[in-house]
Amino acid sequence: MFKWQIDDHLELGLLEWRHAEELFAVVDANRAYLREWLPWVDGSKTVADSLDFIQRSAQQWADNRGFQACILFKGNIAGMIGFHRVDWQDHKCEIGYWLRADLQGQGIVTKCCQALVDFAFTEWQMNRVEIHCGAGNIKSQAIPVRLGFVQEGIQRQAAKLRDQFVDHVIFSQLRDEWSARR
Ligand SMILES: CC(C)(COP(=O)(O)OP(=O)(O)OC[C@H]1O[C@@H](n2cnc3c(N)ncnc32)[C@H](O)[C@@H]1OP(=O)(O)O)[C@@H](O)C(=O)NCCC(=O)NCCS
């Protein structure tokens, strides 16, 4: 299995078919907490839905549209992080993430996100990386802020979350800004 060591306890791993049961168990155990901000959670009802996500992620990678990686903490699935909307024409992409409730507050997603940002600018020669956060999702917004992203503005009613539309706060980091921070 492909793994990317982030620190002593933390790795990013390629999502494989054999992870379907463990991934579903994590989603299922964290359902009430995750559904507050992630619209796909209610649609993930069985292991087959996790398998479907793994297949779509593999297809995304095969189509050169980015990848989804599992966050492994001490060898167990702790969450997911990955790229969305990879745009090779304009050299920009977006990062998304979620983590198990019990592992919050240790900087886990900040560390993994920094690794993906570095990857985007070095390996893919991106010029711009975006992170979109729900307007009330303060914990998620703290991540791009901590990583030196600039808040650009609000996309009004950008996503449907259960029965209502929510605004998104758009953060970005440009290649020049990333270089200056290093
Ligand atoms: C948002 C979410 C990903 C945050 O995960 P996280 O790992 O706790 O986030 P961070 O990496 O930023 O951790 C920051 C916390 O760790 C602490 N911390 C400890 N060591 C740290 C370190 N080395 N670096 C950074 N922060 C550290 C910080 O003080 C901060 O604590 P606080 O939240 O009490 O202020 C998680 O809450 C989540 O998955 N929520 C539900 C789904 C979701 O909202 N996804 C995002 C959709 S846009």
The ligand as a Gaussian input file, in Angstrom:
#p B3LYP/6-31G(d) Opt

LIG

0 1
 C      -12.756000      20.843000      10.810000
 C      -11.915000      19.652000      11.227000
 C      -11.363000      18.988000       9.969000
 C      -10.777000      20.118000      12.127000
 O       -9.894000      19.024000      12.413000
 P       -8.637000      19.228000      13.440000
 O       -7.622000      18.181000      13.159000
 O       -9.142000      19.371000      14.821000
 O       -8.103000      20.628000      12.940000
 P       -6.669000      21.230000      13.133000
 O       -5.624000      20.432000      12.467000
 O       -6.799000      22.636000      12.665000
 O       -6.439000      21.204000      14.709000
 C       -6.499000      22.439000      15.371000
 C       -6.615000      22.238000      16.828000
 O       -5.509000      21.425000      17.252000
 C       -4.680000      22.196000      18.156000
 N       -3.311000      21.814000      17.860000
 C       -2.556000      21.017000      18.657000
 N       -1.371000      20.811000      18.060000
 C       -1.371000      21.492000      16.898000
 C       -0.421000      21.660000      15.851000
 N        0.773000      21.067000      15.907000
 N       -0.776000      22.396000      14.769000
 C       -1.977000      22.976000      14.690000
 N       -2.916000      22.852000      15.670000
 C       -2.618000      22.118000      16.759000
 C       -5.034000      23.636000      17.887000
 O       -4.796000      24.445000      18.985000
 C       -6.514000      23.537000      17.590000
 O       -7.241000      23.360000      18.777000
 P       -8.717000      24.007000      18.950000
 O       -9.589000      23.425000      17.864000
 O       -9.106000      23.578000      20.307000
 O       -8.517000      25.482000      18.790000
 C      -12.770000      18.626000      12.012000
 O      -13.350000      19.298000      13.106000
 C      -13.881000      18.005000      11.164000
 O      -13.647000      17.046000      10.441000
 N      -15.127000      18.512000      11.288000
 C      -16.295000      17.916000      10.645000
 C      -16.206000      17.880000       9.134000
 C      -15.856000      19.219000       8.561000
 O      -16.314000      20.246000       9.024000
 N      -15.029000      19.183000       7.488000
 C      -14.627000      20.401000       6.813000
 C      -15.629000      20.770000       5.768000
 S      -15.160000      22.310000       4.968000

